[in-house]
Amino acid sequence: MVDGIGPTGAGRIGATQSVAPVAKVSRTGLISRAAASGTVPNPAADLAAFGPPVDATKVAQLKKAIAAGSYAADPSAIADKMIELDLPAPAPASPGKTDGKAGGK
């Protein structure tokens, strides 16, 4: 058995508060509106209509350069981009604020 450090019993739990009941939402209203319009919203289909988020021309050029042996990867640029994508963006500087270094500017 484990004994607690503080007091136990009803004193540790505050009194409950009564809450006003929440009105129920009718799902049939949403369904009937979709049926009346003849379509059901589909965000995934909307995004797919724009096509793939990939530049197919650039991919083909890169594949061709790799196959020909003329593609030279820049490890430093790749590492920099990986770090940039992984780190959160810095907060914008507020106007009129100093950088916090000695000398004030």
C-alpha positions as CSV (number, residue, x, y, z in Angstrom):
1,M,0.0,0.0,0.0
2,V,1.2,3.5,-0.8
3,D,0.5,6.4,1.6
4,G,0.1,9.8,0.1
5,I,2.0,12.9,1.4
6,G,-0.9,15.3,1.7
7,P,-4.4,15.1,3.2
8,T,-6.8,12.6,1.8
9,G,-10.5,12.4,1.6
10,A,-13.3,14.7,0.3
11,G,-11.3,17.8,1.1
12,R,-8.9,17.3,-1.8
13,I,-11.7,17.3,-4.4
14,G,-13.5,20.6,-5.0
15,A,-17.3,20.8,-5.3
16,T,-18.7,20.1,-8.7
17,Q,-20.4,22.8,-10.7
18,S,-23.6,22.3,-12.6
19,V,-23.4,23.0,-16.3
20,A,-26.2,24.1,-18.6
21,P,-27.2,21.4,-21.1
22,V,-25.9,21.7,-24.6
23,A,-28.4,21.7,-27.5
24,K,-28.1,18.7,-29.7
25,V,-26.9,19.1,-33.3
26,S,-29.0,17.5,-36.0
27,R,-26.8,15.4,-38.4
28,T,-29.8,15.0,-40.7
29,G,-29.6,18.8,-41.4
30,L,-26.1,18.4,-42.7
31,I,-27.0,15.3,-44.7
32,S,-30.1,16.9,-46.2
33,R,-28.2,20.0,-47.3
34,A,-25.5,17.8,-49.0
35,A,-28.3,15.8,-50.7
36,A,-30.1,19.0,-51.8
37,S,-26.9,20.3,-53.5
38,G,-26.2,17.0,-55.2
39,T,-22.6,16.8,-54.0
40,V,-20.8,16.0,-50.8
41,P,-17.7,18.0,-50.0
42,N,-14.5,16.0,-50.5
43,P,-11.4,18.0,-49.7
44,A,-9.1,15.2,-50.8
45,A,-10.7,15.1,-54.2
46,D,-10.4,18.9,-54.4
47,L,-6.6,18.7,-53.7
48,A,-6.2,15.9,-56.2
49,A,-7.8,17.9,-58.9
50,F,-4.8,20.3,-58.8
51,G,-2.5,17.4,-59.7
52,P,0.5,16.1,-57.9
53,P,2.6,18.5,-55.8
54,V,5.7,17.5,-57.7
55,D,7.3,19.2,-60.7
56,A,7.4,16.2,-63.1
57,T,9.5,18.1,-65.6
58,K,12.2,18.8,-63.0
59,V,12.1,15.1,-61.7
60,A,12.6,13.9,-65.3
61,Q,15.6,16.3,-65.8
62,L,17.2,15.1,-62.5
63,K,16.7,11.4,-63.4
64,K,18.3,12.0,-66.8
65,A,21.3,13.8,-65.2
66,I,21.7,11.1,-62.7
67,A,21.6,8.4,-65.4
68,A,24.1,10.3,-67.5
69,G,26.4,10.8,-64.5
70,S,26.3,14.5,-64.8
71,Y,24.4,15.3,-61.6
72,A,26.6,16.6,-58.8
73,A,25.0,16.7,-55.4
74,D,26.0,19.6,-53.1
75,P,26.1,17.9,-49.6
76,S,26.4,21.3,-47.9
77,A,23.3,22.6,-49.6
78,I,21.4,19.4,-48.8
79,A,22.4,19.5,-45.2
80,D,21.5,23.2,-44.9
81,K,18.0,22.6,-46.4
82,M,17.4,19.6,-44.1
83,I,18.3,21.7,-41.1
84,E,16.1,24.6,-42.3
85,L,13.1,22.3,-42.8
86,D,13.6,20.7,-39.4
87,L,14.0,23.9,-37.3
88,P,11.2,26.2,-36.5
89,A,11.2,29.6,-38.3
90,P,12.7,32.4,-36.1
91,A,10.3,34.9,-34.8
92,P,10.3,38.2,-36.6
93,A,12.1,41.0,-34.8
94,S,10.0,43.7,-33.3
95,P,10.6,47.3,-34.5
96,G,12.5,49.4,-32.1
97,K,14.0,46.5,-30.1
98,T,17.7,46.0,-29.7
99,D,19.4,42.7,-30.3
100,G,20.3,42.4,-26.6
101,K,24.0,42.6,-27.1
102,A,26.3,44.9,-25.1
103,G,26.2,48.5,-26.5
104,G,22.5,48.5,-27.3
105,K,22.8,48.2,-31.1
